Amino acid sequence: MRRAINVLLVDDHQLILDGLKSLLKHTDNLVVAGEANNGRDAIRLLDILNIDVVLMDIDMPVMNGIDALKEIKRIKPLMKVIILSIHNESGMIKNLLGIGADGYLLKSTSQDELIRAILKVAEGDKYFSTEITLSLLNPSQSNFQTSKQLSETLTIREEEILKLIAEGFSNKEIGARLFISHRTVDTHRTNLMNKLNVSNIAGLISYAIKSGLI
């Protein structure tokens, strides 16, 4: 008999977690083995649970899905990770694929597609929803500021830091590259969020991509 696929659900909204559990609980060969509300807790659970596939959001407190994906792939390179998000910008998707995401689904996906994606990824395949494939093939035009407009809004240092954030570098790594402390980087990151009116790292990355910074 085929062994059940153990899934770890990671999302900061309990309603989403409950909905996902409800969708998956009656599916043969799939078991929700754990759940976490942020990337850091997810990584801790991977050390104590036998997980096959991680189904993870991007926008989360403590540690977002982008940083969590980087860390998961560093410590457990064979772990399968599917991103489940509201973001469909081609640049962000390519960034996550470059980090090592094994699949990408939108939160509007159907139950059948969700199950199909988990099964495919568990078998070693990649899986992307139709909307994601179209987004990668036909990047949508954005009403965000152009690079020229952005350069008028941000300082040169802020542009440098925003670009490095979008490329997936941590505060410590950015500080080392720019010869400044990680606390200074954190201050710049907070100022960028305030100036660009975004509330998380995913928002900064999305802004940098749409503005042509990367």
Contacts in CASP RR format, 6 or more apart in sequence:
PFRMAT RR
TARGET T0000
AUTHOR 0000-0000-0000
METHOD contacts of the structure
MODEL  1
MRRAINVLLVDDHQLILDGLKSLLKHTDNLVVAGEANNGRDAIRLLDILN
IDVVLMDIDMPVMNGIDALKEIKRIKPLMKVIILSIHNESGMIKNLLGIG
ADGYLLKSTSQDELIRAILKVAEGDKYFSTEITLSLLNPSQSNFQTSKQL
SETLTIREEEILKLIAEGFSNKEIGARLFISHRTVDTHRTNLMNKLNVSN
IAGLISYAIKSGLI
2 29 0 8 1.000
3 29 0 8 1.000
4 29 0 8 1.000
4 30 0 8 1.000
4 31 0 8 1.000
5 29 0 8 1.000
5 30 0 8 1.000
5 31 0 8 1.000
5 52 0 8 1.000
5 53 0 8 1.000
5 118 0 8 1.000
5 119 0 8 1.000
5 122 0 8 1.000
6 31 0 8 1.000
6 33 0 8 1.000
6 49 0 8 1.000
6 50 0 8 1.000
6 51 0 8 1.000
6 52 0 8 1.000
6 53 0 8 1.000
7 24 0 8 1.000
7 30 0 8 1.000
7 31 0 8 1.000
7 32 0 8 1.000
7 33 0 8 1.000
7 34 0 8 1.000
7 51 0 8 1.000
7 52 0 8 1.000
7 53 0 8 1.000
7 54 0 8 1.000
7 55 0 8 1.000
7 118 0 8 1.000
8 33 0 8 1.000
8 34 0 8 1.000
8 35 0 8 1.000
8 36 0 8 1.000
8 42 0 8 1.000
8 45 0 8 1.000
8 46 0 8 1.000
8 49 0 8 1.000
8 51 0 8 1.000
8 53 0 8 1.000
8 54 0 8 1.000
8 55 0 8 1.000
8 56 0 8 1.000
9 17 0 8 1.000
9 20 0 8 1.000
9 21 0 8 1.000
9 32 0 8 1.000
9 34 0 8 1.000
9 35 0 8 1.000
9 36 0 8 1.000
9 55 0 8 1.000
9 56 0 8 1.000
10 35 0 8 1.000
10 36 0 8 1.000
10 37 0 8 1.000
10 38 0 8 1.000
10 39 0 8 1.000
10 41 0 8 1.000
10 42 0 8 1.000
10 54 0 8 1.000
10 55 0 8 1.000
10 56 0 8 1.000
10 57 0 8 1.000
10 60 0 8 1.000
10 65 0 8 1.000
10 68 0 8 1.000
11 17 0 8 1.000
11 20 0 8 1.000
11 35 0 8 1.000
11 37 0 8 1.000
11 56 0 8 1.000
11 57 0 8 1.000
11 60 0 8 1.000
11 84 0 8 1.000
12 37 0 8 1.000
12 38 0 8 1.000
12 57 0 8 1.000
12 59 0 8 1.000
12 60 0 8 1.000
12 61 0 8 1.000
13 57 0 8 1.000
14 37 0 8 1.000
16 57 0 8 1.000
16 107 0 8 1.000
17 35 0 8 1.000
17 37 0 8 1.000
20 32 0 8 1.000
20 55 0 8 1.000
20 114 0 8 1.000
21 32 0 8 1.000
21 35 0 8 1.000
23 111 0 8 1.000
23 114 0 8 1.000
23 115 0 8 1.000
24 30 0 8 1.000
24 32 0 8 1.000
24 114 0 8 1.000
24 115 0 8 1.000
24 118 0 8 1.000
25 32 0 8 1.000
27 115 0 8 1.000
29 119 0 8 1.000
30 115 0 8 1.000
30 118 0 8 1.000
30 119 0 8 1.000
33 49 0 8 1.000
33 50 0 8 1.000
33 51 0 8 1.000
34 45 0 8 1.000
34 49 0 8 1.000
34 51 0 8 1.000
36 42 0 8 1.000
36 44 0 8 1.000
36 45 0 8 1.000
37 60 0 8 1.000
37 61 0 8 1.000
38 60 0 8 1.000
38 61 0 8 1.000
38 62 0 8 1.000
38 63 0 8 1.000
38 64 0 8 1.000
38 68 0 8 1.000
39 56 0 8 1.000
39 60 0 8 1.000
39 62 0 8 1.000
39 63 0 8 1.000
39 64 0 8 1.000
39 65 0 8 1.000
39 67 0 8 1.000
39 68 0 8 1.000
40 62 0 8 1.000
40 63 0 8 1.000
40 68 0 8 1.000
41 62 0 8 1.000
42 54 0 8 1.000
42 56 0 8 1.000
42 68 0 8 1.000
42 72 0 8 1.000
43 63 0 8 1.000
43 68 0 8 1.000
43 71 0 8 1.000
43 72 0 8 1.000
43 75 0 8 1.000
45 51 0 8 1.000
46 54 0 8 1.000
46 72 0 8 1.000
46 75 0 8 1.000
46 76 0 8 1.000
46 79 0 8 1.000
51 79 0 8 1.000
52 80 0 8 1.000
52 122 0 8 1.000
53 80 0 8 1.000
53 81 0 8 1.000
53 82 0 8 1.000
53 118 0 8 1.000
53 121 0 8 1.000
53 122 0 8 1.000
54 72 0 8 1.000
54 79 0 8 1.000
54 80 0 8 1.000
54 81 0 8 1.000
54 82 0 8 1.000
55 82 0 8 1.000
55 84 0 8 1.000
55 118 0 8 1.000
56 65 0 8 1.000
56 68 0 8 1.000
56 69 0 8 1.000
56 81 0 8 1.000
56 82 0 8 1.000
56 83 0 8 1.000
56 84 0 8 1.000
57 65 0 8 1.000
57 83 0 8 1.000
57 84 0 8 1.000
57 85 0 8 1.000
58 64 0 8 1.000
58 65 0 8 1.000
58 66 0 8 1.000
58 83 0 8 1.000
58 85 0 8 1.000
58 87 0 8 1.000
58 92 0 8 1.000
58 96 0 8 1.000
58 202 0 8 1.000
59 65 0 8 1.000
59 85 0 8 1.000
59 86 0 8 1.000
59 200 0 8 1.000
59 202 0 8 1.000
59 203 0 8 1.000
60 68 0 8 1.000
63 71 0 8 1.000
64 200 0 8 1.000
64 201 0 8 1.000
64 202 0 8 1.000
65 83 0 8 1.000
65 202 0 8 1.000
66 95 0 8 1.000
66 96 0 8 1.000
66 99 0 8 1.000
66 168 0 8 1.000
66 201 0 8 1.000
66 202 0 8 1.000
66 205 0 8 1.000
67 168 0 8 1.000
67 170 0 8 1.000
67 201 0 8 1.000
69 81 0 8 1.000
69 83 0 8 1.000
69 96 0 8 1.000
69 99 0 8 1.000
69 100 0 8 1.000
69 101 0 8 1.000
70 99 0 8 1.000
70 168 0 8 1.000
72 79 0 8 1.000
72 81 0 8 1.000
73 79 0 8 1.000
73 81 0 8 1.000
73 99 0 8 1.000
73 100 0 8 1.000
80 102 0 8 1.000
80 121 0 8 1.000
80 122 0 8 1.000
80 124 0 8 1.000
81 100 0 8 1.000
81 101 0 8 1.000
81 102 0 8 1.000
81 103 0 8 1.000
82 101 0 8 1.000
82 102 0 8 1.000
82 103 0 8 1.000
82 104 0 8 1.000
82 105 0 8 1.000
82 117 0 8 1.000
82 118 0 8 1.000
82 121 0 8 1.000
82 127 0 8 1.000
83 96 0 8 1.000
83 101 0 8 1.000
83 103 0 8 1.000
83 104 0 8 1.000
83 105 0 8 1.000
84 105 0 8 1.000
84 106 0 8 1.000
84 107 0 8 1.000
84 109 0 8 1.000
84 114 0 8 1.000
85 104 0 8 1.000
85 105 0 8 1.000
85 106 0 8 1.000
85 107 0 8 1.000
86 106 0 8 1.000
86 107 0 8 1.000
87 93 0 8 1.000
87 202 0 8 1.000
87 206 0 8 1.000
88 106 0 8 1.000
88 131 0 8 1.000
88 132 0 8 1.000
88 135 0 8 1.000
89 135 0 8 1.000
89 139 0 8 1.000
89 140 0 8 1.000
89 142 0 8 1.000
89 206 0 8 1.000
89 209 0 8 1.000
89 210 0 8 1.000
90 135 0 8 1.000
90 136 0 8 1.000
90 139 0 8 1.000
90 140 0 8 1.000
90 209 0 8 1.000
91 139 0 8 1.000
91 209 0 8 1.000
91 214 0 8 1.000
92 202 0 8 1.000
92 205 0 8 1.000
92 206 0 8 1.000
92 209 0 8 1.000
93 104 0 8 1.000
93 132 0 8 1.000
93 135 0 8 1.000
93 136 0 8 1.000
94 136 0 8 1.000
95 166 0 8 1.000
95 167 0 8 1.000
95 168 0 8 1.000
95 205 0 8 1.000
95 209 0 8 1.000
95 214 0 8 1.000
96 104 0 8 1.000
97 104 0 8 1.000
99 168 0 8 1.000
102 121 0 8 1.000
102 124 0 8 1.000
102 126 0 8 1.000
102 127 0 8 1.000
103 117 0 8 1.000
103 121 0 8 1.000
103 126 0 8 1.000
103 127 0 8 1.000
103 128 0 8 1.000
104 127 0 8 1.000
104 128 0 8 1.000
104 129 0 8 1.000
104 132 0 8 1.000
105 113 0 8 1.000
105 114 0 8 1.000
105 117 0 8 1.000
105 127 0 8 1.000
105 128 0 8 1.000
105 129 0 8 1.000
105 132 0 8 1.000
106 129 0 8 1.000
106 131 0 8 1.000
106 132 0 8 1.000
108 131 0 8 1.000
109 117 0 8 1.000
109 129 0 8 1.000
113 129 0 8 1.000
116 127 0 8 1.000
117 127 0 8 1.000
117 129 0 8 1.000
120 126 0 8 1.000
120 127 0 8 1.000
121 127 0 8 1.000
128 136 0 8 1.000
142 210 0 8 1.000
144 207 0 8 1.000
144 210 0 8 1.000
144 211 0 8 1.000
145 153 0 8 1.000
145 211 0 8 1.000
146 211 0 8 1.000
146 212 0 8 1.000
147 211 0 8 1.000
147 212 0 8 1.000
147 213 0 8 1.000
149 211 0 8 1.000
150 159 0 8 1.000
150 211 0 8 1.000
150 212 0 8 1.000
150 213 0 8 1.000
151 159 0 8 1.000
153 195 0 8 1.000
153 196 0 8 1.000
154 162 0 8 1.000
154 192 0 8 1.000
154 195 0 8 1.000
157 178 0 8 1.000
157 188 0 8 1.000
158 188 0 8 1.000
158 191 0 8 1.000
158 192 0 8 1.000
158 195 0 8 1.000
159 213 0 8 1.000
160 178 0 8 1.000
161 174 0 8 1.000
161 178 0 8 1.000
161 185 0 8 1.000
161 188 0 8 1.000
161 189 0 8 1.000
161 192 0 8 1.000
162 192 0 8 1.000
162 204 0 8 1.000
162 207 0 8 1.000
162 208 0 8 1.000
162 213 0 8 1.000
163 208 0 8 1.000
163 213 0 8 1.000
163 214 0 8 1.000
164 173 0 8 1.000
164 174 0 8 1.000
164 177 0 8 1.000
164 178 0 8 1.000
165 174 0 8 1.000
165 189 0 8 1.000
165 192 0 8 1.000
165 201 0 8 1.000
165 204 0 8 1.000
165 205 0 8 1.000
165 208 0 8 1.000
166 204 0 8 1.000
166 205 0 8 1.000
166 208 0 8 1.000
166 209 0 8 1.000
166 213 0 8 1.000
166 214 0 8 1.000
167 214 0 8 1.000
168 205 0 8 1.000
169 177 0 8 1.000
171 182 0 8 1.000
171 185 0 8 1.000
171 186 0 8 1.000
171 189 0 8 1.000
172 182 0 8 1.000
174 182 0 8 1.000
174 185 0 8 1.000
175 181 0 8 1.000
175 182 0 8 1.000
175 184 0 8 1.000
175 185 0 8 1.000
178 185 0 8 1.000
189 201 0 8 1.000
189 204 0 8 1.000
192 204 0 8 1.000
193 199 0 8 1.000
193 200 0 8 1.000
193 204 0 8 1.000
196 203 0 8 1.000
196 204 0 8 1.000
196 207 0 8 1.000
198 204 0 8 1.000
198 206 0 8 1.000
198 207 0 8 1.000
208 214 0 8 1.000
END
